[in-house]
């Protein structure tokens, strides 16, 4: 395998030139399907840069067929599947990587986040609790709060969010989780205060807007709620309001 070609392709990608990276790889391996696993991985990164996520996934799965115990391929596959908004498959890829090296930095966080996105809240809870035993960071407590809230355990979710904020009072995700838990507990005014703090800290997103609108509706402010939802529809047209 030509390490020089792979290095050159990586340099092109780092510079944001995916076309040059593709040319370098294609010149060395005309049929990428028969290329070594590392070349397939490199081309997958090119495809991901081009937002051709399905092609990137196919290449990485082919690389994994060649090297099933590759930590690098499994993690990259998880990232690609996350980018293509397939958290269920992403969680499976991260789980495979975790079985290879459970101590890889950030891997457990990626797995838990994917599980939450896939609606696998019980698995997300288990992973988040494990994260807390390793390092009780605000992010770990926030993930636990999210997973508990997904299971309808609002008071526990609020407790976890409060723990996160004790660790880091400025953690935007935990502020939002606190507000979301308060909303589920019927404390709309307190929830709205939390959401105001999120926005004041520079936070934004469809979930925040939807929760803010729900709080306003419960506080008897339908016009304000409608304005928030209309703004969310403009900014995130593909986002769906949760039931």
Secondary structure, DSSP 8 states (H G I E B T S, - for coil): --HHHHHHHHHHHHTT-HHHHHHHHHHH-SSGGGS-HHHHHHHHHHHHHTT-HHHHHHHHHHHHHH-TT-HHHHHHHHHHHHHTT-HHHHHHHHHHHHHH-TTSTTHHHHHHHHHHHTT-HHHHHHHHHHHHHH---HHHHHHHHHHHHHTT-HHHHHHHHHHHHHH-TT-HHHHHHHHHHHHHTT-HHHHHHHHHHHHHTT---HHHHHHHHHHHHHTT-HHHHHHHHHHHHHH-TT-----
